[in-house]
Amino acid sequence: MADKVVDRGPWTGCAVLFLQSLCPNVNLLSLFKEQGGKFIIFKVIKLTLTDSAGGLRGYEILKVHDADPFLGVELKFVDVAACQQFLESYSSGAVSQSLSQHACRLLSLSQELKVETKLKASTHNLDQDLDELELCLERIHLSQPERLRDEEIDHLEQQLRRQALGPAQQLPIIVQEEPPLPSNCFKFQNKVFEDRMLTAADVQSFSNAVGRQWKHVGRALGKSCCALKGQAIDNLAYEYEREGLYEQAYQLLSRFIQAEGRAAKLSRLIKALEDCKLTSLAENILDI
């Protein structure tokens, strides 16, 4: 290989490493597609790159994809020294050797895993130019990444970090508590509404739409309203049976407002409607 390249400041480039097992009973691509094997294969790749690029810095995995029969590993280098070290390791066969060792250990293989590798930068096959370090670095530098890191890779990286920390050292999960609601507000379907006393319009909307369910709503309200406990609901039904469902529902809320006064709030009616699974009626009253 040529002399060491001097670090020339900010530097990025992209290359794709293609991997294929030559053992008939081990298929890297198929293993990565399986839920159980995906993390193991990713860990093999990550450990191999850590060995060959001089640590965890200087590069990142953007995507691992299907390049049948190969498994394609798209790499972004952010440091020329790391890229150069990787190229030197790849040229000497150290990348293949490291990959084989980690795969044998993590996959519990009884024999050495032989792999075929290819390295490309854009349309250039770098395997043909490995004796020209500067040319390979230039082609990787000119092949700028076209994508951000894949979401799947983010999840695999997080899983790897959790495993590295171990159960005793894992960082605590910080749950950010929501600020308490003001006393004059309530929540419905994750939206905040200003609470207020029930109006004539609320009573009318409720009475028009609740139908035969008014008794269920009455019993839900009765959990916190003494005037609607016991036989009160059945008495209302009997008293206003001739006037029909609208009047029965109307008298229910009228009784509630009369008994509770300023405490006859919109939030209490909406909660009763939720308890009775009448969310569409609640939405109608809230004008959602």
Rosetta blueprint (number, residue, H / E / L):
1 M L
2 A L
3 D L
4 K L
5 V L
6 V L
7 D L
8 R L
9 G L
10 P L
11 W L
12 T L
13 G E
14 C E
15 A E
16 V E
17 L E
18 F E
19 L E
20 Q E
21 S E
22 L L
23 C L
24 P L
25 N L
26 V L
27 N L
28 L H
29 L H
30 S H
31 L H
32 F H
33 K H
34 E L
35 Q H
36 G H
37 G H
38 K H
39 F H
40 I H
41 I H
42 F H
43 K H
44 V H
45 I H
46 K H
47 L H
48 T H
49 L H
50 T H
51 D H
52 S H
53 A L
54 G L
55 G L
56 L L
57 R L
58 G L
59 Y E
60 E E
61 I E
62 L E
63 K E
64 V E
65 H E
66 D E
67 A E
68 D L
69 P L
70 F E
71 L E
72 G E
73 V E
74 E E
75 L E
76 K E
77 F E
78 V L
79 D L
80 V H
81 A H
82 A H
83 C H
84 Q H
85 Q H
86 F H
87 L H
88 E H
89 S H
90 Y H
91 S H
92 S H
93 G L
94 A H
95 V H
96 S H
97 Q H
98 S H
99 L H
100 S H
101 Q H
102 H H
103 A H
104 C H
105 R H
106 L H
107 L L
108 S L
109 L L
110 S L
111 Q L
112 E L
113 L L
114 K L
115 V E
116 E E
117 T E
118 K E
119 L E
120 K E
121 A E
122 S L
123 T L
124 H E
125 N E
126 L H
127 D H
128 Q H
129 D H
130 L L
131 D L
132 E L
133 L H
134 E H
135 L H
136 C H
137 L H
138 E H
139 R H
140 I H
141 H H
142 L H
143 S L
144 Q L
145 P L
146 E L
147 R L
148 L L
149 R L
150 D L
151 E H
152 E H
153 I H
154 D H
155 H H
156 L H
157 E H
158 Q H
159 Q H
160 L H
161 R H
162 R H
163 Q H
164 A H
165 L H
166 G L
167 P L
168 A L
169 Q L
170 Q L
171 L L
172 P L
173 I L
174 I L
175 V L
176 Q L
177 E L
178 E L
179 P L
180 P L
181 L L
182 P L
183 S L
184 N L
185 C E
186 F E
187 K E
188 F E
189 Q L
190 N L
191 K E
192 V E
193 F E
194 E E
195 D L
196 R L
197 M E
198 L L
199 T L
200 A H
201 A H
202 D H
203 V H
204 Q H
205 S H
206 F H
207 S H
208 N H
209 A H
210 V L
211 G H
212 R H
213 Q H
214 W H
215 K H
216 H H
217 V H
218 G H
219 R H
220 A H
221 L H
222 G L
223 K L
224 S L
225 C L
226 C H
227 A H
228 L H
229 K L
230 G L
231 Q L
232 A H
233 I H
234 D H
235 N H
236 L H
237 A H
238 Y H
239 E H
240 Y L
241 E L
242 R L
243 E L
244 G L
245 L H
246 Y H
247 E H
248 Q H
249 A H
250 Y H
251 Q H
252 L H
253 L H
254 S H
255 R H
256 F H
257 I H
258 Q H
259 A H
260 E H
261 G H
262 R H
263 A H
264 A L
265 K E
266 L H
267 S H
268 R H
269 L H
270 I H
271 K H
272 A H
273 L H
274 E H
275 D H
276 C L
277 K L
278 L L
279 T H
280 S H
281 L H
282 A H
283 E H
284 N H
285 I H
286 L L
287 D L
288 I L
